[in-house]
Amino acid sequence: MSDEKIKRILFQTVGTGGPNNPVWEALAFCVHDRRPQMLVQWCSRETIDTTVPRFEDALGEAGWLVEVRRSVCVDANDVDELVCRYLKEVDELRKGFPDAEMEVDFTSGTKPMSAAAVAVAVARRLPRLHYATGPKDETGRALRTDRLVSVDTGQMVADRLLGELGRLFDQGQFGAVWTQAQPLARQLADPLLQARAESLAVLAQAYDAWDRFAWKEAFSLLREYPKKETRSGCFSRAGWDREKLHAQVTHLKYCKSSSPPRHQRLVDLLANAERRLRQGRCDDAVARLYRLVEYVAQLRFRSVFKIGKVDNPTGKVPLDVLASHAPQLASQRRIQTRAEENKVDLGLRDTIEALREAGDSLGAYLTPRYKGSDPARQEKKGPLGRLLDKRNNSWLAHGIEPVRREMAEEFFKEVFAVVDRLLQEEGVHLVDAIRPAQFLACPWAAGG
């Protein structure tokens, strides 16, 4: 059957009723009201023989109804079996008719049948639940049907779903959060839930770009939050710290700038490595930490050796420039043999050595941490040098050894100290500087 003919599928639980409580009329009332192209009736062995024929008589002509399916359960009081059966049937039809709208009518049937139908509707996020009602007798049963009560399941599942999305957000699954929170925000009517969904969608999209060092994109997205806050108050209502958000916008503004790098890019890379470490992605964390050490050395080399605005200040360094501040290094045979057209690429070891020889305080600090207290004995490297060697043996460098958490944590502490030393000399406190680069936790998620 072509799925173009099936726009709406209605699931119904079918109960017994009685002469004074004609549930078959209620079932027919719902079908006429919702006008599905496919009707799936969940029956018991009893109702397939008693209620269904009366339902068909009450339904009469239904020209829009393309197909009717009936599923008979083994035990109408076994809620576990019913839930499994209903889930399977909903999933099969959703696969066969992915564009069809699915709804559930739980007017009749045993209590376990109704409970299972509601549970499945919520679990599979079917948009609407229906219940036919009318004047009742002294037992509470409907004597006839005159109206249909509909419930939006979105509101029923949104609170739990947003809690789950908040926890995914805190775990760094920003792409997955954004794809779910964005459409959810358009569906909700409750002001608090809508605010949570809308604000989470904005931040997840911005953080996704930011986490990939797409600073320009992240800045463009995050700087729009004040407009959304003015329009709907979603960030304050959802509990986000707007002062910290404002600081993050300013931080990203400096990160994306093409002017000479400031400390923001350094601390951003450090915060990124910290997130990877917290997520247990130790190889990724160490790869970032290595780049951070290299970046610190390159920035100081640019300053000390008066290198212009180039992306890689330690690449293609003129030998005369190197010799002006570090003549011993420039005259070494290994430097001379690597030079091409009187220019040489400096690795991390050479950059640290050049800074030390030039009398730079950071070079003096890094040398023992890299080479050890006795630079003449290369086999005994300092803590930073040993950690860098372990990084070189990892999968994301030149080896096949996975990075262990203990090593990654030790590496982070060592690099944190290096960055702290650099920023201290510039009058900047690292603890304060890194704060705007650390992502906010979801305020309503567990532990947020």
C-alpha positions, 0 to 999 in steps of 0.5 A: 500500500502506498504510504501517500494514502496513509496520513494518519494512523489511529490506535484504539484499545477495544473493551467490552462495555454493555447495553447501558455503556456502548463503548463501540459508539465511543470508538466510532465517535473517535474514528469519525472525529479523527478521520484516520486512513488506517485504524489499528484496534488492540483487542482481547479474545472477547472483544474481537467477537463481541465489540468489533461487530457492533463497532462496525455497525456504529461506524457505518460509512467511512470512505476515508478509512483505507485499512483496518487492522486488528491485533488480539492479545493473549492476556488483556491484564498482562501489562508487560506483554501488552506494552511489548506488543504495542511497541512492536506494532507501533515501530513496524508501522512507523517504519512502513509509514514514516510520514504518517501521524500516529495517535492513540485512543484509550477510551475502552479496554481493560485498565492494563490495556489503557495503561499500556497504550498510554505508556507506548504513546509517551515512549514513542512520542506519539503526539496525541492521546484521545479519550471519548466521554459523555454523561455517566451513570452512577458507576462512572461509565459513559451512557453515551458519547458526545465529546472527545478529550485530547491530550498533547503528549509533548508536554507529558514527556518534555520535562523528562526529555529536557532532563536527558538532553541537559545531561547530554549537554553536560557530556559534550554531546552538543550536536545531538542536543541541538537536533532534538531541542530545536524542534522541541522548543517549537512544540511546547506551550509550557513557558518554563519547558519552552524556555529550557528547550529554546535556550538549550538549542541556542547554547548547544549549537554555539558550543558545538562550533566552539568545541571545534575551535570554530570561534567565528561561528560560535561568536556569531551564534552566542552573541545573539542570546541577548536578543532572544533573552529580550524577546522571550526571557528564555535564558533567565527563566531557564536558570542560565547565568547571563553574566557568564554568558556575556563573559563568554561572548567577550572571550570568543570575540578575542579568540576569533580576532585576526589580530596578534594572539592574546591569552584567550586562545591559549586558555581556550585550548587548555579548557578544551583539553580539560573537557576532553580529559573529563570525558575520558578522551585522554588521547584527544586531551594529550594531543591538545596539550602538546599543541598548547606547549608548542603554541606557548613556545611559538608565541614567546619566540615571536615576541623575543625574536621579533617575528612578524605576523605569521601563522607559524613563527618557528617555521622558516626562521631566517638563520641571521634572525636566529643567530642574533639572539641564539648564536650557539644554537644557530651554529650547531651542525644539526641546525645548519644541515636542516637549513634551506635557503638560509631558513630553518624550521624549529621544533619544540626542543629547538624553540625552547633552547633558542628562548633559553639562550636568548635570556628569556625567562620562560625559556629558562623555566621550560628548559629544566622541565623539558631537558631535566636539571642536567641538559647534558644528559639527554636520557634524563629528561624533565617531567615535561619532556618525559610526558611529551615522549609518552605523547609521541608514542600514542595513537594520535602521534607516532606510536600505537600506545593508548594514553592512560588517564594517569598520564593525561592528568599529569600532563594537564597539570604540567601544561597548566603550570606552563601556561600559568607561568606565561600569563603571570609574566603578563599580569594575568591570573590563569584561574580567572582567565580560563573561567570564560572558556569553561562551558556552562553546565545545564542548570536543571540537569542532575548535578548541573 
